[in-house]
Amino acid sequence: MSTSSSRARNKTKHQPGGLFDNVKTIVIAVVIAFGLRTVLYEPFNIPSGSMIPTLQVGDYLFVSKYSYGYSHYSLPLSPDVFSGRVFGRVPERGDVAVFRLPRDPTVDYIKRIVGLPGDRIQMISGVLHINGQPVRREAAGTYLSQGDGPSVQTQYYLETLPGGRQHPIIEYSDREPLDNTPEYRVPEGYVFGMGDNRDNSQDSRVMNAVGFIPLENMIGRAEFIFFSIDQTASLWKPWTWPFAIRWSRFLSVVR
């Protein structure tokens, strides 16, 4: 036989807004967040200047996880539960893509995909060559490159890849170590990535550091910048934050 006090306790336990409902709401929110992160979009930040001028140090961007399909690297903590890719697609030439570094899959990298499976890639005097043909590179003025040290003026170019996709690159000169390379033939199941900051990018041209990128390591395509802050901000000086925010980069599409 139920007493009035036990009925009151049961009513309190199950009433809307009680502890059980709050815990359930939190669990559902976490599951949805993990689902969206795994299947749709994941945020990343840019820690280095290898993709200047397209991406700046301090940019925060969303990457579409569905663009190239899914591998176990698409899952939180990357559990090795299956191999290969589900709904796999090869990136398009010119995509800015996030991937897991082949020699250390715990590290995320971001580069522009310039070589597809079967392509022959070579740098000759600073000019990218794809399948024996030089890629068109048009001088478009100079660029003031700002990093950890003094500002450096570099040459600014617009590069047009086969297929017509155009993007900016910068070059300090055409005589840097990676401006002349052997010809690389991209194997099946791999792509070739390079930074837009051509003389300050460790990318697929450096075989013992990055090399060819397995399609299985692809995380997704960079879509747009949702926040950006420059290096003048100090964590311990909150009053510097508003002046360091790059408001003009908010919601910029990555091309």
C-alpha positions in Angstrom: 0.0 0.0 0.0 1.5 3.4 -1.1 1.7 6.1 1.6 1.3 9.8 0.9 5.0 10.4 1.6 6.1 7.8 -1.0 3.8 9.3 -3.6 5.3 12.7 -2.9 8.8 11.3 -3.4 7.9 9.6 -6.7 6.2 12.8 -7.9 9.3 14.8 -7.0 11.6 12.3 -8.7 9.8 12.4 -12.1 8.6 16.0 -12.2 9.7 18.1 -15.1 13.0 19.9 -14.4 14.1 17.3 -11.9 17.6 15.8 -11.7 16.8 12.9 -14.1 15.5 15.2 -16.8 18.5 17.5 -16.5 20.9 14.6 -16.8 19.0 13.2 -19.8 19.1 16.6 -21.5 22.9 16.8 -21.0 23.4 13.3 -22.4 21.3 14.0 -25.4 23.1 17.3 -26.1 26.5 15.5 -25.9 25.4 12.8 -28.2 24.1 15.3 -30.8 27.3 17.3 -30.5 29.5 14.2 -31.1 27.2 13.2 -34.0 27.5 16.6 -35.7 31.2 16.7 -35.1 31.6 13.2 -36.6 29.3 13.4 -39.5 28.9 17.1 -40.5 31.4 19.7 -39.3 34.4 19.9 -37.0 36.2 23.1 -35.9 40.0 23.5 -36.4 42.4 26.3 -35.7 45.5 27.4 -37.7 48.7 27.3 -35.6 51.3 28.0 -38.4 51.8 30.3 -41.4 52.2 27.6 -44.1 48.8 28.5 -45.7 49.3 32.3 -45.8 47.8 34.2 -47.5 44.7 32.0 -47.7 44.7 31.2 -44.0 46.3 33.2 -41.2 47.7 32.1 -37.8 44.8 32.4 -35.4 42.1 31.6 -37.9 39.4 29.2 -36.6 37.4 27.3 -39.3 34.9 24.7 -39.9 35.7 21.6 -41.9 33.0 19.5 -43.6 33.5 15.9 -42.6 31.2 14.5 -45.3 33.2 15.9 -48.3 35.5 12.9 -48.7 33.6 10.2 -46.8 34.5 8.7 -43.5 37.4 6.7 -42.1 38.2 5.7 -38.5 40.0 9.1 -38.3 36.6 10.8 -38.6 35.6 9.4 -35.2 36.4 11.1 -31.9 39.7 9.7 -30.6 40.1 7.8 -33.9 39.5 4.3 -32.7 40.8 1.7 -35.1 37.4 0.0 -35.6 37.5 -0.3 -39.4 39.8 0.3 -42.3 39.3 2.2 -45.6 36.6 4.8 -46.2 32.8 4.8 -46.2 31.2 6.9 -48.9 34.8 7.8 -49.9 35.4 10.5 -52.5 38.7 11.8 -53.9 39.3 15.5 -53.2 39.0 18.0 -56.0 42.2 19.7 -57.2 42.5 22.9 -55.3 40.6 21.9 -52.2 42.1 23.1 -48.9 41.9 19.9 -46.9 42.6 18.8 -43.3 44.2 15.3 -42.9 46.1 13.3 -40.5 49.9 13.4 -40.9 50.9 10.1 -42.5 54.0 9.6 -40.2 52.1 10.7 -37.1 48.3 10.2 -37.3 47.8 12.0 -34.0 48.7 15.3 -35.8 46.2 17.3 -38.0 47.6 19.1 -41.0 46.0 21.4 -43.5 47.3 21.9 -47.1 45.9 22.6 -50.6 45.5 19.5 -52.7 47.3 20.0 -56.0 48.0 16.4 -57.1 45.5 13.6 -57.6 46.1 9.9 -57.9 48.3 9.2 -61.0 49.5 12.8 -61.4 53.1 13.8 -61.9 54.1 16.7 -59.7 57.3 18.8 -59.9 58.5 22.2 -58.9 60.8 23.9 -61.4 62.2 27.4 -60.5 59.3 28.0 -58.2 56.6 27.1 -60.8 54.4 24.1 -60.1 54.3 21.6 -62.9 51.4 19.0 -63.2 51.8 16.2 -65.6 54.6 18.0 -67.4 52.8 21.3 -67.9 53.6 24.5 -66.0 50.7 25.8 -63.9 49.8 29.4 -64.8 51.2 31.9 -62.2 50.4 35.6 -62.5 52.2 38.2 -60.5 49.7 40.3 -58.5 51.9 42.6 -56.4 53.6 42.1 -53.1 52.5 40.8 -49.8 53.6 41.8 -46.3 54.1 38.5 -44.5 53.8 38.9 -40.7 54.8 36.0 -38.4 56.6 35.6 -35.1 59.5 37.8 -36.3 59.9 40.9 -38.4 57.5 41.5 -41.3 58.8 40.3 -44.7 57.7 41.5 -48.1 57.1 38.6 -50.5 55.9 38.2 -54.0 52.2 37.6 -54.4 50.8 35.5 -57.2 47.5 34.1 -58.4 47.9 30.5 -59.4 45.4 28.8 -61.7 45.3 25.0 -61.5 44.1 22.7 -64.3 40.3 22.9 -64.3 40.3 26.7 -63.6 40.5 27.0 -59.9 42.5 30.0 -58.9 44.1 30.8 -55.5 46.8 33.1 -54.1 50.3 32.0 -53.2 53.3 33.8 -51.9 57.0 33.3 -52.7 60.1 34.7 -51.1 62.1 33.9 -54.2 62.3 31.1 -56.8 65.6 29.8 -55.5 64.5 28.4 -52.2 65.2 24.7 -51.3 61.7 23.4 -52.4 61.5 25.5 -55.6 63.2 22.8 -57.6 62.3 19.2 -56.9 62.3 15.8 -58.5 59.2 14.7 -60.3 56.8 12.9 -57.9 54.2 10.4 -59.3 51.2 10.3 -57.0 50.3 6.6 -56.2 46.7 5.3 -56.4 44.9 5.9 -53.2 47.0 9.0 -52.4 47.0 12.8 -53.0 49.6 15.5 -53.0 49.3 18.6 -50.8 51.2 21.9 -50.7 51.0 25.1 -48.7 50.1 28.4 -50.3 53.1 29.9 -48.5 55.4 28.0 -50.9 58.8 28.8 -49.3 57.6 28.3 -45.7 55.6 25.0 -45.9 56.6 21.5 -44.9 54.3 19.5 -47.3 54.2 16.6 -49.7 57.4 17.9 -51.3 59.2 16.7 -48.2 58.9 13.0 -48.4 60.3 12.1 -45.0 58.1 14.6 -43.3 54.7 14.6 -45.1 55.0 12.9 -48.5 52.0 11.4 -50.3 48.8 11.7 -48.3 46.6 8.5 -48.0 43.0 9.1 -48.8 42.2 7.2 -45.6 43.8 10.0 -43.7 41.6 12.7 -45.1 39.4 14.5 -42.4 37.5 17.0 -44.5 37.4 20.1 -46.6 37.9 23.6 -45.1 34.7 25.6 -45.7 34.7 28.9 -43.8 36.3 30.9 -41.0 34.1 31.5 -38.0 36.6 33.4 -35.8 40.1 34.9 -36.2 42.5 36.6 -33.8 46.0 37.9 -34.4 49.1 37.3 -32.3 49.0 40.6 -30.5 46.4 39.3 -28.0 47.6 38.1 -24.6 45.8 35.5 -22.6 46.5 37.3 -19.4 45.5 40.8 -20.8 41.8 40.5 -21.7 41.6 44.2 -22.7 43.8 43.3 -25.7 41.4 40.8 -27.1 38.9 43.1 -28.9 41.7 44.9 -30.7 43.3 41.6 -31.9 40.1 40.1 -33.4 40.1 40.1 -37.2 36.5 41.1 -37.7 36.8 41.1 -41.5 37.7 37.4 -41.6 34.5 36.3 -39.9 32.4 33.9 -42.1 35.0 34.2 -44.9 34.7 31.2 -47.3 38.0 29.3 -47.8 38.8 29.1 -51.5 
